[in-house]
């Protein structure tokens, strides 16, 4: 038996899915018996590259599961279940056809847990790769008998989150390259260029200006202790990384993120987008608002936002509205006001979606403007720094010529 992907005309419109059969003709007969008129029937294996939404084979050979792998798994599982394959059968097919061992093992573990009598949502809760939001939406789908649709919703959420994450990362690459280039230029100046002036200045009877003497002292130290300089330049980012990963460092970064001008605007838009998009997906898929708030608190990365949502969750359990508890500046006033309107009208899920879309758009526009401003500022700073060092050296050399000429 082989696996075939089909597209067919149904009374309600075009449908697609996956069926098992001996050949295309056998699959066509099955579809016709179901009242469907197939117009595309092709081997399922040949379509994996398209279903994976651009995830290459090289991407699937990494040692750990990535968010892209989870998106691929969700989309594939939804398609198989929609095609009429049982849940455990779909997991078995994913395990059998996956190019990545970790993904195959993961699907195999889920299949085994289903055979042991666990629900898919319960099995997912026992896997570190999936968060509470995923398991809760799956549970709502199981209880409502609409699991394939819920899996589609999760895949859409994963795709939107991935796009936002990639946009933020790609927007940060260019400033980081400029910063690295600036440091590289300074290191070359201090370790290669300035030491060549040392012999020239040693023959002077005149005392060097303070700024030039300081620059030459730094250059002399860096060139004489090149290994120490290299370890310092490379070690500081590593130490900073581990400090940020620590509890104390994480708290300090979170505190600065909501206090430093400009930065706090980016953090506010980013956290607001992630929180309200998560709430939208959960509430629209039948998850209670209390649970949605609790899960959204786990999605937030800044501990101040986690604490804010935790307080709002407690207030909601006590019968209070959520919106007033989100006031205070962390969540934009517009988002709070819209959420309040959504609570009063009973359209919380739809309102959360509107909030998420608005602030995602605002975040992208803010990033574009910031990057456009940052480029000339970085170039100006690098030019001024290098120019200051060169002019300082030239002023001393010209002074020597004046003395010799006099």
BAVO-395238 format. One record per residue: x, y, z of N, C-alpha, C in turn. Coordinates in steps of 0.001 Angstrom, whole numbers, padded with zeros to 6 digits, always signed. Example, Ala and Ser with C-alpha at 12.3 -4.5 7.8 and 13.67 -1.06 7.14 Angstrom:
<recs>
+013190-005690+007800+012300-004500+007800+013200-003300+007800 +012850-002250+007080+013670-001060+007140+012900+000030+007870 
</recs>
This chain:
<recs>
+000848-001193+000000+000000+000000+000000+000886+001247+000000 +000528+002218-000828+001276+003474-000896+000386+004624-000441 +001027+005728-000178+000318+006907+000312+000198+007906-000837 -001014+008438-001059-001248+009384-002142-001931+010637-001587 -001503+011764-002115-002142+013026-001774-003133+013364-002891 -004313+013876-002513-005332+014158-003524-005925+015542-003317 -006461+016073-004406-007332+017248-004391-008581+016852-005170 -009732+017158-004605-010980+016708-005223-012059+017764-005047 -013042+017695-005927-014172+018615-005875-015283+017984-005037 -015682+018682-003984-016780+018250-003129-017922+019248-003274 -019119+018891-002823-020245+019832-002926-019958+021180-002266 -019176+021164-001171-018895+022416-000477-017659+023127-001001 -016960+022513-001966-015777+023146-002538-014635+022155-002706 -013433+022689-002941-012257+021846-003143-011740+021362-001792 -011457+020053-001723-010887+019470-000505-009598+018754-000881 -008723+018564+000106-007488+017829-000124-007177+016982+001088 -006367+015959+000868-006005+015075+001964-005067+013984+001483 -004951+012942+002294-004042+011839+001996-004792+010534+002196 -004630+009589+001260-005255+008271+001355-004240+007185+001015 -004466+006003+001572-003648+004848+001238-004342+004042+000142 -003555+003482-000779-004116+002666-001844-003031+001949-002604 -003459+000970-003409-002503+000215-004220-001884+001090-005302 -002712+001932-005916-002229+002827-006966-003197+004003-007088 -002956+004871-008075-003805+006047-008264-005255+005649-008550 -005423+004595-009344-006785+004172-009695-007570+003741-008459 -006914+002995-007566-007593+002541-006353-008004+003729-005482 -007118+004727-005392-007449+005923-004614-008603+006671-005269 -008588+006752-006593-009667+007433-007318-011006+006766-007054 -011015+005432-007032-012257+004693-006760-012762+005009-005364 -011844+005059-004374-012252+005379-003001-012901+006759-002931 -012300+007715-003622-012823+009084-003581-014183+009172-004261 -014340+008501-005385-015623+008520-006088-016730+007921-005235 -016393+006875-004462-017374+006271-003573-017794+007227-002456 -016904+008157-002129-017226+009144-001091-017950+010361-001656 -018239+010333-002965-018937+011455-003581-018020+012583-003978 -016729+012303-004120-015748+013319-004491-015265+013077-005905 -014946+014163-006629-014418+014051-007981-012953+014490-007970 -012020+013538-007963-010603+013904-007856-010068+014509-009145 -009217+015513-009013-008542+016066-010178-007020+016090-009999 -006546+015790-008786-005107+015629-008534-004931+014430-007627 -004155+013447-008080-003761+012303-007246-002282+012056-007523 -001440+012208-006501-000011+012043-006697+000626+011450-005455 +001776+010798-005617+002450+010177-004457+002701+011199-003367 +002388+010818-002146+002542+011735-001020+004002+012106-000797 +004930+011162-000988+006343+011416-000753+006858+012555-001612 +006340+012659-002840+006816+013683-003761+006407+015074-003336 +005420+015170-002433+004922+016479-002029+005477+016948-000703 +006394+016178-000104+006843+016533+001241+007570+017866+001280 +008300+018189+000218+009033+019449+000224+008083+020629+000281 +006918+020514-000390+005962+021614-000343+005234+021665+000980 +004902+020498+001532+004176+020481+002791+005029+021007+003927 +006334+020826+003806+007214+021256+004885+007426+022751+004893 +006832+023461+003917+006876+024915+003861+008306+025441+003853 +009104+024819+003030+010444+025345+002854+011469+024782+003793 +011153+023785+004610+012138+023209+005509+012975+022222+004711 +014232+022499+004516+015083+021663+003686+015516+020422+004432 +016038+019429+003638+016514+018199+004254+017667+018482+005191 +018527+019428+004818+019645+019747+005701+019148+020306+007023 +018037+021033+006980+017484+021581+008213+016989+020453+009119 +016511+019364+008505+015949+018276+009270+016988+017255+009727 +018260+017551+009530+019291+016631+009995+019980+017163+011236 +019477+018221+011808+020056+018738+013039+019705+017824+014194 +020436+017975+015295+020306+017027+016387+019085+017283+017256 +018511+018472+017220+017378+018767+018093+016213+019300+017272 +015027+019160+017841+013839+019651+017157+013785+021164+017246 +013458+021808+016162+013356+023255+016109+011890+023655+015981 +011644+024960+016082+010277+025444+015906+009782+025152+014487 +010683+025172+013505+010292+024827+012135+009889+023358+012042 +010585+022494+012778+010217+021076+012806+008819+020890+013399 +008529+021657+014453+007215+021563+015086+006114+022037+014139 +006429+023072+013371+005457+023557+012384+005224+022502+011307 +006296+021881+010850+006196+020809+009856+005379+019642+010402 +005676+019243+011637+004965+018125+012258+003470+018416+012361 +003125+019617+012797+001725+019983+012969+000984+019998+011638 +001583+020616+010620+000942+020679+009305+000745+019282+008730 +001752+018436+008876+001661+017085+008329+000605+016269+009064 +000585+016395+010388-000395+015653+011178-001819+016085+010825 -002023+017394+010668-003354+017903+010307-003791+017362+008951 -002885+017357+007990-003231+016888+006648-003580+015402+006648 -002807+014611+007385-003066+013170+007420-004402+012858+008094 -004668+013525+009212-005928+013273+009925-007108+013734+009087 -006948+014862+008387-008011+015331+007496-008298+014335+006375 -007263+013609+005966-007417+012644+004894-008090+011355+005319 -008501+011276+006573-009218+010108+007044-008358+009065+007716 -007060+009344+007908-006165+008406+008579-006311+008583+010081 -006312+007495+010810-006445+007574+012267-005243+008300+012866 -005413+008812+014085-004366+009600+014717-003095+008785+014920 -003235+007569+015433-002043+006751+015635-001431+006343+014296 -002282+006120+013283-001750+005812+011956-000984+006983+011359 -001494+008205+011573-000809+009394+011070+000556+009554+011736 +000605+009340+013048+001882+009427+013757+002848+008351+013270 +002331+007168+012983+003183+006086+012494+003769+006437+011124 +002945+007059+010257+003425+007461+008936+004476+008556+009035 +004261+009510+009943+005245+010577+010131+006568+009995+010609 +006492+009060+011557+007713+008435+012075+008434+007651+010983 +007663+007016+010106+008262+006174+009078+008886+006996+007954 +008295+008159+007642+008746+008917+006486+009655+010096+006835 +009838+010390+008102+010642+011548+008483+012116+011333+008164 +012765+012371+007644+014201+012320+007376+015024+012580+008633 +014385+013044+009665+015111+013397+010891+014808+012382+011983 +015861+011776+012517+015694+010708+013494+014946+011190+014732 +015297+012396+015219+014656+012911+016426+013153+013115+016221 +012773+013589+015033+011356+013790+014743+010639+012453+014632 +011307+011472+014019+010719+010137+013910+010540+009505+015291 +011558+009648+016151+011458+009106+017512+010345+009792+018292 +010221+011091+018082+009192+011867+018769+007795+011379+018381 +007562+011235+017072+006262+010750+016601+006013+009325+017096 +007078+008518+017152+006939+007154+017654+006543+007108+019115 +007110+008021+019909+006752+008075+021340+005285+008459+021507 +004837+009423+020725+003427+009832+020803+002505+008678+020424 +002869+007955+019369+002054+006818+018950+001967+005767+020055 +003091+005504+020705+003106+004515+021775+002225+004949+022939 +002243+006239+023261+001421+006742+024361-000067+006656+024022 -000395+006867+022745-001791+006717+022336-002237+005256+022473 -001349+004337+022143-001674+002914+022284-001860+002520+023746 -001181+003282+024642-001317+003011+026079-002583+003614+026668 -003353+004310+025827-004631+004850+026275-004636+006321+026599 -003521+007011+026393-003477+008447+026678-004083+009231+025522 -004682+010373+025842-005143+011294+024803-003929+012013+024220 -004055+012515+022999-002935+013205+022367-002506+014416+023190 -003469+015165+023717-003131+016349+024514-002325+015967+025749 -002694+014875+026400-001949+014419+027577-000557+013970+027185 -000443+013276+026061+000872+012834+025592+001761+014028+025258 +001174+015075+024670+001948+016267+024324+002438+016993+025571 +001636+017001+026627+002043+017663+027868+003273+017018+028474 +003528+015759+028146+004683+015052+028683+005926+015230+027820 +005800+016004+026729+006924+016249+025838+007403+017682+025997 +008707+017828+026187+009270+019164+026401+009180+020038+025151 +009071+019422+023968+009059+020192+022724+007783+021020+022559 +006731+020670+023293+005452+021356+023133+005109+022135+024390 +004568+023331+024175+004198+024158+025317+002740+023908+025710 +002343+024552+026792+000991+024336+027316-000078+024820+026344 +000220+025868+025576-000753+026377+024620-001120+025297+023601 -000116+024626+023072-000331+023584+022067-001234+022488+022639 -000895+022007+023833-001658+020908+024434-003095+021324+024730 -003300+022557+025173-004653+023012+025499-005528+023138+024252 -004954+023609+023149-005740+023711+021916-006077+022322+021391 -005117+021403+021479-005377+020028+021054-006482+019416+021916 -006446+019685+023223-007482+019145+024113-008859+019702+023725 -008910+020996+023407-010181+021585+022978-010662+020935+021683 -009741+020620+020775-010108+019946+019539-010607+018533+019767 -009984+017838+020720-010425+016482+021047-011825+016488+021652 -012063+017431+022547-013358+017485+023207-014465+017916+022253 -014118+018792+021284-015127+019269+020343-015213+018456+019069 -014342+017446+018914-014361+016630+017709-013880+017344+016465 -013050+018378+016649-012547+019154+015500-011023+019243+015560 -010376+018130+015860-008918+018130+016020-008178+018590+014771 -008537+018124+013553-007795+018589+012365-007823+020104+012204 -008996+020718+012437-009105+022173+012327-008240+022865+013375 -008206+022300+014592-007383+022877+015650-005897+022793+015295 -005492+021674+014697-004100+021525+014284-003748+022543+013204 -004688+022806+012311-004466+023851+011295-004272+025211+011953 -005089+025503+012968-004960+026781+013673-003608+026896+014356 -003145+025804+014948-001835+025829+015606-000733+026065+014575 -000836+025393+013419+000173+025569+012371+000220+027019+011888 -000955+027643+011740-000998+029054+011345-000339+029934+012398 -000623+029652+013667-000015+030419+014760+001503+030255+014741 +001966+029025+014537+003408+028779+014501+004058+029528+013344 +003379+029545+012190+003922+030236+011022+004014+031743+011277 +002975+032321+011873+002983+033754+012163+004069+034104+013182 +004224+033258+014203+005253+033504+015213+006647+033402+014601 +006818+032409+013712+008119+032239+013056+008438+033440+012172 +007458+033926+011437+007682+035083+010575+008072+036312+011383 +007403+036527+012513+007738+037678+013360+009143+037524+013927 +009462+036315+014396+010798+036067+014968+011886+036274+013913 +011660+035771+012706+012644+035923+011647+012794+037386+011238 +011689+038135+011266+011767+039553+010918+012617+040309+011938 +012405+040020+013220+013187+040691+014268+014665+040320+014160 +014947+039038+013929+016341+038595+013829+017019+039203+012609 +016345+039146+011463+016947+039687+010240+017158+041199+010350 +016265+041885+011062+016421+043324+011244+017593+043651+012160 +017980+042703+013021+019072+042937+013969+020436+042600+013381 +020456+041873+012271+021742+041405+011731+022604+042562+011255 +022034+043489+010483+022835+044568+009916+023472+045468+010976 +022708+045908+012011+023369+046688+013063+024495+045923+013751 +024318+044618+013949+025364+043822+014585+026604+043740+013696 +026393+043638+012383+027535+043620+011458+028288+044942+011515 +027549+046055+011536+028195+047367+011637+028976+047495+012935 +028388+047002+014035+029061+047073+015324+030343+046250+015307 +030259+045042+014748+031452+044192+014663+032517+044831+013768 +032093+045444+012677+033046+046112+011783+033738+047279+012499 +032971+048022+013301+033567+049121+014054+034631+048645+015025 +034327+047574+015767+035324+047013+016688+036538+046496+015927 +036291+045878+014769+037403+045364+013966+038343+046469+013514 +037770+047590+013083+038594+048726+012651+039427+049258+013807 +038829+049388+014991+039568+049879+016154+040711+048938+016530 +040457+047634+016482+041505+046669+016833+042661+046755+015846 +042363+046894+014542+043433+047022+013534+044224+048299+013764 +043529+049390+014080+044222+050655+014328+045181+050549+015516 +044717+049935+016603+045522+049886+017829+046610+048811+017789 +046413+047766+017026+047396+046668+017025+048325+046687+015812 +047947+047372+014730+048769+047359+013518+049266+048754+013139 +048372+049714+013110+048729+051047+012612+049504+051859+013653 +048936+052042+014856+049568+052910+015852+050944+052427+016312 +051185+051126+016498+052540+050706+016901+053634+051146+015938 +053326+051392+014670+054336+051840+013704+054793+053270+013962 +053982+054023+014703+054375+055385+015053+055288+055421+016274 +055430+054302+016968+056185+054284+018222+057652+054666+018007 +058290+054052+017003+059701+054339+016725+059868+055802+016337 +058922+056311+015580+058994+057706+015142+058900+058660+016323 +058009+058369+017266+057797+059264+018398+058887+059136+019456 +059572+057977+019492+060614+057794+020517+061801+058719+020308 +062021+059142+019061+063152+060038+018782+062846+061491+019051 +061640+061769+019506+061254+063162+019774+061710+063597+021158 +062203+064787+021225+062542+065374+022529+061310+066010+023168 +060328+066276+022337+059109+066938+022798+058156+065911+023399 +057504+066289+024514+056539+065391+025166+055269+065299+024331 +054765+064091+024217+053539+063878+023430+052327+064483+024132 +051358+064988+023360+050104+065448+023973+049440+064309+024748 +048658+064685+025744+048060+063676+026626+047198+062670+025850 +046381+063156+024910+045506+062247+024176+046302+061270+023309 +047393+061757+022696+048218+060893+021862+048972+059891+022732 +049478+060350+023894+050190+059445+024797+049259+058334+025288 +048010+058681+025542+047040+057677+025995+046764+056656+024889 +046586+057155+023648+046345+056249+022530+047541+055327+022309 +048750+055869+022397+049955+055058+022193+050120+054044+023314 +049735+054419+024533+049804+053481+025655+048860+052295+025452 +047654+052591+024991+046690+051514+024715+047208+050621+023590 +047722+051247+022530+048241+050478+021400+049418+049612+021824 +050296+050162+022662+051465+049406+023126+051027+048186+023947 +050052+048387+024823+049562+047275+025653+048922+046196+024789 +048076+046611+023826+047366+045636+023001+048315+044848+022103 +049324+045521+021550+050269+044824+020672+051231+043951+021470 +051571+044362+022713+052487+043575+023553+051772+042396+024198 +050460+042492+024399+049677+041426+025029+048548+041021+024072 +048970+040588+022882+047973+040304+021842+047046+039160+022241 +047622+038133+022872+046799+036989+023282+045767+037403+024329 +046223+038197+025311+045306+038674+026348+044222+039560+025740 +044624+040405+024788+043643+041264+024122+042601+040438+023370 +043089+039401+022645+042171+038539+021901+041208+037804+022815 +041747+037281+023928+040890+036569+024875+039857+037512+025490 +040262+038754+025734+039334+039734+026306+038219+040076+025323 +038617+040323+024063+037635+040696+023046+036646+039559+022811 +037161+038316+022787+036283+037173+022562+035569+036723+023830 +036245+036902+024981+035685+036405+026234+034570+037260+026793 +034646+038580+026569+033612+039457+027129+032212+039115+026609 +032036+038906+025283+030699+038512+024815+030230+037179+025406 +031166+036233+025588+030796+034939+026164+030356+035108+027608 +031131+035886+028383+030765+036139+029778+029428+036869+029863 +029232+037826+028958+027974+038571+028938+026803+037632+028633 +027021+036692+027703+025973+035736+027342+025576+034889+028547 +026565+034339+029274+026256+033497+030424+025650+034317+031572 +026061+035586+031687+025472+036439+032719+023995+036686+032424 +023688+036946+031141+022292+037183+030757+021447+035935+030981 +022038+034756+030803+021322+033506+031004+021065+033211+032481 +021843+033813+033366+021646+033592+034798+020391+034316+035276 +019880+033919+036446+018662+034543+036982+018867+036032+037241 +020009+036352+037844+020281+037763+038148+020439+038586+036870 +021160+038024+035899+021353+038734+034635+020058+038911+033876 +019225+037869+033867+017946+037937+033184+017052+039007+033804 +017075+039101+035124+016256+040105+035800+016763+041506+035493 +018097+041676+035456+018664+042983+035138+018309+043398+033718 +018413+042470+032782+018071+042772+031386+016591+043123+031270 +015731+042384+031967+014297+042674+031927+013993+044054+032499 +014694+044413+033582+014489+045741+034180+014907+046846+033220 +016073+046668+032587+016557+047678+031647+015654+047767+030420 +015115+046629+030001+014306+046596+028785+013047+047449+028890 +012510+047585+030091+011279+048389+030236+011573+049813+030693 +012862+050129+030930+013216+051473+031405+013987+052285+030378 +014805+051632+029560+015637+052359+028602+014760+052888+027471 +014820+054201+027197+014025+054760+026093+014360+054075+024769 +013430+054052+023866+013504+053411+022555+013399+051897+022706 +014275+051299+023542+014236+049851+023737+012889+049427+024319 +012398+050194+025305+011131+049796+025931+009968+049813+024948 +010043+050661+023925+008997+050672+022902+008987+049388+022088 +010179+048913+021728+010267+047654+020987+009774+046482+021836 +010198+046443+023083+009805+045350+023974+008289+045362+024191 +007714+046553+024378+006272+046656+024605+005485+046136+023402 +005887+046525+022200+005187+046062+020997+005364+044561+020800 +006581+044063+021036+006856+042641+020828+006081+041773+021817 +006131+042139+023100+005421+041348+024109+003913+041426+023917 +003418+042607+023567+001979+042767+023336+001521+041889+022171 +002297+041868+021106+001948+041035+019948+001910+039565+020323 +002925+039089+021020+003001+037665+021367+001899+037269+022339 +001665+038113+023328+000655+037792+024342-000742+037733+023739 -001108+038753+022981-002475+038822+022469-002710+037849+021316 -001673+037531+020552-001847+036507+019529-002094+035144+020172 -001372+034863+021248-001584+033602+021962-002988+033551+022546 -003430+034647+023161-004779+034687+023721-005836+034514+022636 -005602+035124+021470-006557+034984+020377-006731+033526+019980 -005615+032837+019743-005675+031441+019298-006358+030574+020349 -006037+030793+021613-006607+029973+022673-008102+030225+022854 -008481+031489+022972-009889+031818+023237-010770+031422+022050 -010295+031684+020824-011094+031345+019648-011236+029840+019460 -010378+029069+020110-010457+027614+019992-011055+026966+021239 -011786+027762+022012-012571+027204+023097-011878+027076+024431 -010668+027619+024565-009973+027559+025849-010485+028697+026735 -010735+028400+028001-011253+029409+028927-010246+030544+029086 -010759+031766+029282-009905+032949+029363-008897+032849+030505 -009278+032228+031614-008338+032066+032735-007133+031248+032297 -007403+030143+031620-006318+029302+031120-005513+030029+030058 -006184+030788+029200-005494+031541+028152-004537+032566+028754 -004974+033248+029800-004101+034222+030466-002890+033543+031100 -003138+032412+031740-002034+031688+032403-001006+031219+031382 -001474+030724+030252-000554+030260+029215+000167+031438+028575 -000539+032536+028368+000075+033729+027779+001179+034272+028673 +001015+034121+029975+002072+034539+030899+003338+033721+030650 +003181+032456+030277+004339+031626+029972+004977+031979+028644 +004197+032548+027722+004727+032952+026421+005568+034214+026538 +005209+035110+027459+005963+036346+027654+007391+036021+028086 +008354+036797+027606+009758+036566+027941+010244+037462+029071 +009646+038623+029231+010040+039559+030275+009264+039241+031558 +009983+039129+032697+009314+038696+033932+008299+039719+034426 +008449+040988+034061+007465+042000+034455+006115+041716+033793 +006145+041288+032549+004910+040947+031846+004314+039654+032400 +005160+038706+032767+004676+037469+033386+003919+037779+034677 +004509+038645+035522+003876+039001+036789+002566+039746+036558 +002541+040627+035552+001326+041391+035247+000195+040447+034851 +000477+039490+033987-000551+038551+033544-000967+037612+034669 -000027+037274+035543-000375+036426+036690-001368+037145+037599 -001148+038441+037821-002089+039224+038650-003448+039324+037961 -003439+039504+036644-004702+039586+035903-005457+038256+035966 -004735+037139+035962-005363+035820+036063-006062+035645+037403 -005393+036076+038475-005990+035998+039808-007248+036857+039880 -007171+038067+039302-008325+038965+039319-009502+038363+038550 -009213+037723+037412-010274+037110+036622-010935+035969+037389 -010154+035189+038121-010713+034099+038919-011641+034637+040003 -011361+035864+040445-012184+036490+041480-013406+037189+040901 -013603+037092+039587-014779+037676+038956-014580+039077+038426 -013362+039581+038447-013102+040929+037938-012768+040869+036447 -012837+042038+035799-012447+042123+034398-010926+042141+034282 -010452+041690+033126-009004+041596+032907-008404+042954+032568 -009072+043709+031688-008503+044939+031144-007995+045910+032223 -008783+046212+033262-008277+047166+034264-006997+046700+034945 -006794+045395+035056-005607+044864+035720-004360+044934+034839 -004542+045233+033546-003400+045327+032643-002920+046758+032463 -003567+047686+033149-003148+049085+033059-001860+049301+033845 -001133+050341+033466+000091+050646+034196+001269+050973+033307 +001129+050786+031994+002201+051185+031092+002891+050052+030365 +002909+048859+030958+003560+047742+030268+002794+047372+029003 +001491+047251+029117+000626+047006+027964+000130+048357+027456 +000232+048651+026160-000226+049943+025635-001683+050222+026003 -001976+051480+026231-003325+051884+026629-004354+051489+025576 -003976+051583+024296-004902+051215+023228-005294+049741+023346 -004316+048874+023623-004596+047449+023757-005515+047180+024945 -005267+047878+026046-006089+047700+027247-007532+048137+026973 -007681+049288+026325-009031+049792+026024-009788+048847+025088 -009100+048354+024057-009740+047438+023120-010130+046126+023799 -009268+045636+024682-009586+044401+025399-010810+044594+026284 -010904+045768+026918-012078+046065+027736-013356+046044+026912 -013281+046612+025700-014451+046600+024808-014779+045164+024408 -013740+044368+024141-013956+042984+023772-014598+042174+024883 -014212+042453+026127-014820+041744+027266-016294+042097+027399 -016610+043373+027204-018000+043804+027349-018884+043253+026226 -018305+043112+025033-019096+042633+023893-019048+041115+023743 -018217+040451+024535-018091+039003+024439-017292+038534+023235 -016451+039400+022686-015643+039055+021508-014166+039195+021836 -013747+038535+022906-012368+038659+023382-011380+038104+022361 -011676+036940+021797-010759+036321+020840-010531+037193+019619 -011605+037680+019031-011498+038541+017851-010744+039828+018172 -011029+040414+019339-010366+041653+019741-008875+041427+019953 -008519+040310+020568-007094+040002+020780-006361+039874+019445 -007040+039307+018452-006436+039201+017127-006190+040565+016510 -007148+041477+016674-006990+042835+016148-005825+043545+016838 -005720+043369+018143-004622+043988+018894-003280+043442+018421 -003181+042122+018277-001924+041497+017858-001497+041991+016481 -002437+042066+015546-002093+042520+014194-001643+043972+014182 -002331+044816+014963-001978+046233+015000-000563+046432+015537 -000239+045780+016635+001066+046030+017254+002188+045276+016547 +001864+044216+015834+002894+043580+014997+003275+044518+013848 +002274+045115+013232+002538+046082+012166+003329+047274+012702 +002956+047753+013887+003658+048882+014487+005103+048510+014822 +005314+047283+015306+006668+046829+015629+007548+046799+014387 +007008+046270+013291+007789+046192+012059+008131+047581+011535 +007172+048493+011584+007437+049860+011124+008468+050542+012021 +008375+050312+013325+009323+050907+014258+010744+050378+013995 +010848+049070+013743+012153+048471+013461+012749+049026+012166 +011913+049166+011145+012411+049697+009872+012946+051113+010038 +012217+051952+010759+012675+053330+010975+013958+053357+011794 +014038+052486+012809+015209+052456+013670+016454+052014+012896 +016307+050985+012065+017435+050501+011272+017876+051567+010274 +016910+052262+009662+017243+053325+008713+018008+054450+009392 +017723+054729+010663+018435+055764+011405+019766+055250+011937 +019809+053972+012308+020999+053407+012936+022170+053325+011973 +021905+053047+010714+022981+052888+009735+023856+054137+009634 +023305+055313+009371+024183+056491+009289+024819+056852+010633 +024114+056585+011745+024686+056892+013061+025920+056032+013324 +025842+054740+013044+026986+053842+013232+028150+054252+012339 +027836+054547+011080+028893+054957+010151+029548+056253+010598 +028752+057174+011118+029292+058451+011600+030201+058230+012802 +029768+057386+013747+030576+057114+014932+031905+056457+014547 +031857+055473+013640+033086+054815+013203+034016+055803+012504 +033434+056650+011669+034247+057642+010946+034891+058636+011913 +034112+059111+012885+034659+060067+013848+035752+059433+014704 +035541+058171+015132+036549+057502+015950+037846+057296+015205 +037752+056754+013989+038960+056531+013193+039601+057858+012804 +038759+058833+012444+039299+060142+012075+040020+060819+013229 +039489+060690+014448+040132+061303+015611+041523+060716+015839 +041640+059398+015717+042939+058754+015932+043932+059191+014858 +043513+059200+013604+044407+059580+012506+044838+061037+012636 +043896+061930+012921+044231+063346+013053+045151+063600+014242 +044976+062840+015331+045859+062992+016494+047288+062650+016122 +047454+061561+015344+048801+061184+014920+049390+062229+013968 +048575+062692+013032+049056+063671+012061+049448+064988+012720 +048717+065380+013774+049043+066639+014457+050430+066584+015090 +050798+065419+015614+052135+065271+016204+053192+065279+015118 +052936+064583+014011+053914+064544+012919+054124+065934+012329 +053035+066673+012134+053166+068030+011616+053897+068932+012578 +053691+068691+013868+054424+069446+014873+055919+069161+014800 +056290+067916+014542+057706+067569+014389+058313+068271+013193 +057547+068367+012101+058060+069043+010907+058267+070522+011151 +057364+071128+011940+057518+072547+012261+058776+072778+013072 +059059+071864+014004+060240+072020+014847+061508+071880+014025 +061521+070828+013153+062719+070618+012312+062906+071758+011332 +061773+072302+010830+061881+073406+009880+062358+074679+010552 +061982+074860+011819+062411+076066+012530+063863+075976+012906 
</recs>
